[in-house]
Amino acid sequence: QVQLVESGGGLVQAGGSLRLSCAASGRTFSSYTMGWFRQVPGKEREFVAAISWSGGNTDYVDFVKGRFTISRDNAKNTVYLQMNSLKPEDTAVYYCAAGRPHPFGSGILRRLADYNYWGQGTQVTVSS
């Protein structure tokens, strides 16, 4: 069982930065692929970024590449999402998630169904 708690959301002007954190409980954090997703009202939750259990592999959706960076500190049971050059269209509730990587895979998971545990979400609002 893994419990996830996000923090770091807030209101920022366009072009600004925020760093989201996701603290995980449990002794098996380092065995999970971690992901960030986001959701706006009326739309489906969408993939943003993922990082393998070791941190050696990362993946991003195209519209955040070059602006967002996912990282993790397994000693602290925490995953981060550094968001730079924020745009108003980045406004959403951001969720972190934990999922078991597929055997013999890259350690990256992009589908919602691949993730077993979810945080409660943190609101990010980017003003123009």
One Martini backbone bead per residue (centre of mass of N, CA, C, O) as a GRO file, in nm:
protein
  128
    1GLN     BB    1   0.096   0.036   0.022
    2VAL     BB    2   0.028   0.372  -0.106
    3GLN     BB    3   0.081   0.707  -0.008
    4LEU     BB    4  -0.017   1.030  -0.145
    5VAL     BB    5   0.131   1.372  -0.126
    6GLU     BB    6   0.070   1.680  -0.241
    7SER     BB    7   0.270   1.977  -0.331
    8GLY     BB    8   0.312   2.331  -0.455
    9GLY     BB    9   0.083   2.471  -0.533
   10GLY     BB   10  -0.065   2.753  -0.728
   11LEU     BB   11  -0.008   3.093  -0.802
   12VAL     BB   12   0.096   3.205  -1.133
   13GLN     BB   13   0.265   3.353  -1.368
   14ALA     BB   14   0.344   3.381  -1.665
   15GLY     BB   15   0.673   3.229  -1.676
   16GLY     BB   16   0.681   3.077  -1.434
   17SER     BB   17   0.734   2.882  -1.126
   18LEU     BB   18   0.711   2.534  -1.011
   19ARG     BB   19   0.719   2.293  -0.730
   20LEU     BB   20   0.640   1.970  -0.709
   21SER     BB   21   0.529   1.741  -0.454
   22CYS     BB   22   0.564   1.379  -0.356
   23ALA     BB   23   0.468   1.200  -0.082
   24ALA     BB   24   0.559   0.876   0.038
   25SER     BB   25   0.452   0.587   0.160
   26GLY     BB   26   0.650   0.337   0.236
   27ARG     BB   27   0.906   0.084   0.156
   28THR     BB   28   0.840   0.064  -0.188
   29PHE     BB   29   0.894   0.317  -0.360
   30SER     BB   30   1.154   0.227  -0.537
   31SER     BB   31   0.960   0.016  -0.715
   32TYR     BB   32   0.821   0.262  -0.849
   33THR     BB   33   0.650   0.418  -1.071
   34MET     BB   34   0.630   0.766  -1.152
   35GLY     BB   35   0.360   1.009  -1.184
   36TRP     BB   36   0.217   1.277  -1.382
   37PHE     BB   37  -0.095   1.447  -1.373
   38ARG     BB   38  -0.383   1.610  -1.537
   39GLN     BB   39  -0.682   1.826  -1.463
   40VAL     BB   40  -0.974   1.947  -1.609
   41PRO     BB   41  -1.271   2.050  -1.632
   42GLY     BB   42  -1.429   1.813  -1.851
   43LYS     BB   43  -1.167   1.638  -1.849
   44GLU     BB   44  -0.929   1.427  -1.888
   45ARG     BB   45  -0.686   1.266  -1.761
   46GLU     BB   46  -0.335   1.349  -1.805
   47PHE     BB   47  -0.032   1.305  -1.917
   48VAL     BB   48   0.306   1.426  -1.829
   49ALA     BB   49   0.494   1.230  -1.637
   50ALA     BB   50   0.782   1.000  -1.594
   51ILE     BB   51   0.951   0.764  -1.362
   52SER     BB   52   1.161   0.549  -1.277
   53TRP     BB   53   1.271   0.383  -1.004
   54SER     BB   54   1.579   0.500  -1.051
   55GLY     BB   55   1.569   0.758  -1.266
   56GLY     BB   56   1.682   0.675  -1.561
   57ASN     BB   57   1.384   0.721  -1.663
   58THR     BB   58   1.207   0.943  -1.886
   59ASP     BB   59   0.883   1.112  -1.950
   60TYR     BB   60   0.698   1.318  -2.194
   61VAL     BB   61   0.490   1.530  -2.293
   62ASP     BB   62   0.515   1.746  -2.546
   63PHE     BB   63   0.396   2.018  -2.397
   64VAL     BB   64   0.657   1.993  -2.166
   65LYS     BB   65   0.897   1.990  -2.317
   66GLY     BB   66   1.157   2.187  -2.170
   67ARG     BB   67   0.987   2.272  -1.889
   68PHE     BB   68   0.975   1.994  -1.753
   69THR     BB   69   1.080   1.811  -1.442
   70ILE     BB   70   1.151   1.491  -1.340
   71SER     BB   71   1.197   1.358  -1.002
   72ARG     BB   72   1.387   1.164  -0.750
   73ASP     BB   73   1.391   1.054  -0.389
   74ASN     BB   74   1.427   0.759  -0.231
   75ALA     BB   75   1.519   0.852   0.055
   76LYS     BB   76   1.241   1.050   0.065
   77ASN     BB   77   0.989   0.957  -0.087
   78THR     BB   78   1.018   1.153  -0.357
   79VAL     BB   79   0.850   1.350  -0.601
   80TYR     BB   80   0.906   1.570  -0.882
   81LEU     BB   81   0.789   1.893  -1.039
   82GLN     BB   82   0.938   2.098  -1.260
   83MET     BB   83   0.800   2.423  -1.350
   84ASN     BB   84   0.847   2.604  -1.644
   85SER     BB   85   0.717   2.828  -1.837
   86LEU     BB   86   0.436   2.900  -1.773
   87LYS     BB   87   0.096   2.846  -1.873
   88PRO     BB   88  -0.235   2.881  -1.877
   89GLU     BB   89  -0.272   2.577  -1.994
   90ASP     BB   90  -0.152   2.451  -1.711
   91THR     BB   91  -0.409   2.464  -1.581
   92ALA     BB   92  -0.456   2.247  -1.293
   93VAL     BB   93  -0.479   1.935  -1.161
   94TYR     BB   94  -0.226   1.768  -0.985
   95TYR     BB   95  -0.106   1.428  -1.011
   96CYS     BB   96   0.012   1.160  -0.839
   97ALA     BB   97   0.170   0.834  -0.917
   98ALA     BB   98   0.167   0.470  -0.870
   99GLY     BB   99   0.354   0.200  -1.038
  100ARG     BB  100   0.405  -0.101  -1.174
  101PRO     BB  101   0.631  -0.224  -1.355
  102HIS     BB  102   0.707  -0.382  -1.631
  103PRO     BB  103   0.834  -0.651  -1.733
  104PHE     BB  104   1.099  -0.565  -1.939
  105GLY     BB  105   1.082  -0.272  -1.927
  106SER     BB  106   1.150   0.082  -1.894
  107GLY     BB  107   0.962   0.202  -1.644
  108ILE     BB  108   0.734   0.327  -1.816
  109LEU     BB  109   0.424   0.507  -1.761
  110ARG     BB  110   0.112   0.643  -1.934
  111ARG     BB  111  -0.128   0.504  -1.811
  112LEU     BB  112  -0.373   0.512  -1.586
  113ALA     BB  113  -0.409   0.192  -1.552
  114ASP     BB  114  -0.101   0.155  -1.442
  115TYR     BB  115  -0.207   0.293  -1.182
  116ASN     BB  116  -0.267   0.237  -0.825
  117TYR     BB  117  -0.180   0.525  -0.708
  118TRP     BB  118  -0.320   0.829  -0.554
  119GLY     BB  119  -0.354   1.144  -0.514
  120GLN     BB  120  -0.543   1.447  -0.441
  121GLY     BB  121  -0.409   1.695  -0.536
  122THR     BB  122  -0.295   2.005  -0.706
  123GLN     BB  123  -0.326   2.338  -0.762
  124VAL     BB  124  -0.278   2.503  -1.081
  125THR     BB  125  -0.231   2.859  -1.151
  126VAL     BB  126  -0.220   3.050  -1.458
  127SER     BB  127  -0.160   3.372  -1.532
  128SER     BB  128  -0.177   3.633  -1.791
   0.00000   0.00000   0.00000
